[in-house]
């Protein structure tokens, strides 16, 4: 498999790690003690960014690897970069206001859908060729 796909995987996990650290930082800043999941509105948005990114990783990572295996590692890498940009835009927007998350969410969600549908088509076509 392409080292670039591994790089995208690592960057996605590092992004998630940073988002997780931000939750801890905001817990301290707004005095929201664990296990509490609500409190200050800014904390709740940071927590939602982290949780939503975790939810998206469950679809993105297998989709990235399957797409790269059955379709193209180069295209998979490109889509992975787009997904990362979308997730960063999602976080940046959501940190400011809930309404500003939409564009980043759309970018990363559409990218994930392309990866999953591309994987499905690639697997079907690969299976037919065997």
QUIPE-V845290 format. One record per residue. N is the residue number from 0. RES is the residue in three letters. PHI is phi in whole degrees, -180 to 180 (999 if undefined). PSI is psi in whole degrees, -180 to 180 (999 if undefined). NEAR is the number of other ideal C-beta (glycine too) atoms within 8 Angstrom. Layout:
n=N res=RES phi=PHI psi=PSI near=NEAR
n=N res=RES phi=PHI psi=PSI near=NEAR
//
This chain:
n=0 res=UNK phi=999 psi=155 near=8
n=1 res=UNK phi=-66 psi=135 near=10
n=2 res=UNK phi=-63 psi=-24 near=6
n=3 res=UNK phi=-67 psi=-36 near=9
n=4 res=UNK phi=-66 psi=-39 near=15
n=5 res=UNK phi=-64 psi=-38 near=9
n=6 res=UNK phi=-63 psi=-45 near=9
n=7 res=UNK phi=-62 psi=-42 near=15
n=8 res=UNK phi=-59 psi=-47 near=12
n=9 res=UNK phi=-64 psi=-43 near=8
n=10 res=UNK phi=-64 psi=-39 near=10
n=11 res=UNK phi=-63 psi=-42 near=16
n=12 res=UNK phi=-70 psi=-37 near=9
n=13 res=UNK phi=-65 psi=-39 near=8
n=14 res=UNK phi=-60 psi=-46 near=12
n=15 res=UNK phi=-61 psi=-40 near=12
n=16 res=UNK phi=-62 psi=-44 near=8
n=17 res=UNK phi=-63 psi=-43 near=8
n=18 res=UNK phi=-63 psi=-35 near=13
n=19 res=UNK phi=-68 psi=-42 near=9
n=20 res=UNK phi=-62 psi=-38 near=8
n=21 res=UNK phi=-61 psi=-37 near=11
n=22 res=UNK phi=-60 psi=-45 near=12
n=23 res=UNK phi=-62 psi=-43 near=8
n=24 res=UNK phi=-60 psi=-44 near=8
n=25 res=UNK phi=-73 psi=-28 near=14
n=26 res=UNK phi=-60 psi=-45 near=12
n=27 res=UNK phi=-68 psi=-48 near=7
n=28 res=UNK phi=-58 psi=-42 near=8
n=29 res=UNK phi=-106 psi=11 near=10
n=30 res=UNK phi=54 psi=51 near=7
n=31 res=UNK phi=-106 psi=98 near=10
n=32 res=UNK phi=-75 psi=143 near=6
n=33 res=UNK phi=-68 psi=142 near=4
n=34 res=UNK phi=-92 psi=13 near=4
n=35 res=UNK phi=-56 psi=137 near=7
n=36 res=UNK phi=-115 psi=5 near=4
n=37 res=UNK phi=-142 psi=165 near=6
n=38 res=UNK phi=164 psi=-113 near=8
n=39 res=UNK phi=-72 psi=141 near=8
n=40 res=UNK phi=-59 psi=-38 near=5
n=41 res=UNK phi=-64 psi=-40 near=10
n=42 res=UNK phi=-62 psi=-45 near=15
n=43 res=UNK phi=-63 psi=-36 near=10
n=44 res=UNK phi=-68 psi=-42 near=12
n=45 res=UNK phi=-64 psi=-41 near=13
n=46 res=UNK phi=-64 psi=-42 near=11
n=47 res=UNK phi=-64 psi=-37 near=9
n=48 res=UNK phi=-60 psi=-47 near=15
n=49 res=UNK phi=-65 psi=-45 near=13
n=50 res=UNK phi=-67 psi=-42 near=8
n=51 res=UNK phi=-66 psi=-37 near=10
n=52 res=UNK phi=-65 psi=-39 near=14
n=53 res=UNK phi=-61 psi=-45 near=9
n=54 res=UNK phi=-60 psi=-39 near=8
n=55 res=UNK phi=-74 psi=-34 near=12
n=56 res=UNK phi=-60 psi=-34 near=11
n=57 res=UNK phi=-60 psi=-34 near=8
n=58 res=UNK phi=-90 psi=-41 near=10
n=59 res=UNK phi=-65 psi=-51 near=14
n=60 res=UNK phi=-62 psi=-50 near=10
n=61 res=UNK phi=-63 psi=-38 near=8
n=62 res=UNK phi=-61 psi=-43 near=12
n=63 res=UNK phi=-60 psi=-48 near=17
n=64 res=UNK phi=-70 psi=-42 near=12
n=65 res=UNK phi=-66 psi=-43 near=13
n=66 res=UNK phi=-60 psi=-45 near=17
n=67 res=UNK phi=-66 psi=-32 near=15
n=68 res=UNK phi=-77 psi=-44 near=9
n=69 res=UNK phi=-100 psi=-14 near=11
n=70 res=UNK phi=-118 psi=-72 near=11
n=71 res=UNK phi=-166 psi=125 near=7
n=72 res=UNK phi=-66 psi=-33 near=11
n=73 res=UNK phi=-67 psi=-47 near=8
n=74 res=UNK phi=-67 psi=-37 near=11
n=75 res=UNK phi=-61 psi=-43 near=17
n=76 res=UNK phi=-62 psi=-45 near=14
n=77 res=UNK phi=-60 psi=-44 near=8
n=78 res=UNK phi=-66 psi=-34 near=13
n=79 res=UNK phi=-63 psi=-40 near=14
n=80 res=UNK phi=-63 psi=-43 near=9
n=81 res=UNK phi=-62 psi=-42 near=10
n=82 res=UNK phi=-60 psi=-45 near=17
n=83 res=UNK phi=-61 psi=-44 near=12
n=84 res=UNK phi=-61 psi=-43 near=9
n=85 res=UNK phi=-62 psi=-43 near=15
n=86 res=UNK phi=-66 psi=-39 near=14
n=87 res=UNK phi=-67 psi=-43 near=10
n=88 res=UNK phi=-63 psi=-39 near=11
n=89 res=UNK phi=-59 psi=-51 near=17
n=90 res=UNK phi=-63 psi=-49 near=12
n=91 res=UNK phi=-58 psi=-46 near=10
n=92 res=UNK phi=-66 psi=-46 near=13
n=93 res=UNK phi=-66 psi=-35 near=14
n=94 res=UNK phi=-59 psi=-33 near=9
n=95 res=UNK phi=-82 psi=-48 near=6
n=96 res=UNK phi=-166 psi=145 near=7
n=97 res=UNK phi=-57 psi=-36 near=6
n=98 res=UNK phi=-67 psi=-20 near=5
n=99 res=UNK phi=-87 psi=6 near=10
n=100 res=UNK phi=-87 psi=-14 near=11
n=101 res=UNK phi=-62 psi=-47 near=8
n=102 res=UNK phi=-63 psi=-47 near=10
n=103 res=UNK phi=-63 psi=-39 near=16
n=104 res=UNK phi=-64 psi=-44 near=11
n=105 res=UNK phi=-62 psi=-45 near=9
n=106 res=UNK phi=-59 psi=-51 near=14
n=107 res=UNK phi=-71 psi=-36 near=14
n=108 res=UNK phi=-69 psi=-43 near=10
n=109 res=UNK phi=-65 psi=-40 near=8
n=110 res=UNK phi=-61 psi=-44 near=13
n=111 res=UNK phi=-62 psi=-42 near=13
n=112 res=UNK phi=-61 psi=-43 near=8
n=113 res=UNK phi=-62 psi=-44 near=9
n=114 res=UNK phi=-62 psi=-44 near=16
n=115 res=UNK phi=-69 psi=-46 near=12
n=116 res=UNK phi=-67 psi=-40 near=8
n=117 res=UNK phi=-61 psi=-41 near=12
n=118 res=UNK phi=-61 psi=-46 near=13
n=119 res=UNK phi=-60 psi=-47 near=8
n=120 res=UNK phi=-64 psi=-44 near=9
n=121 res=UNK phi=-61 psi=-42 near=13
n=122 res=UNK phi=-65 psi=-44 near=10
n=123 res=UNK phi=-62 psi=-47 near=8
n=124 res=UNK phi=-66 psi=-38 near=9
n=125 res=UNK phi=-63 psi=-42 near=9
n=126 res=UNK phi=-65 psi=-38 near=7
n=127 res=UNK phi=-66 psi=-33 near=6
n=128 res=UNK phi=-76 psi=-21 near=5
n=129 res=UNK phi=-72 psi=999 near=4
//
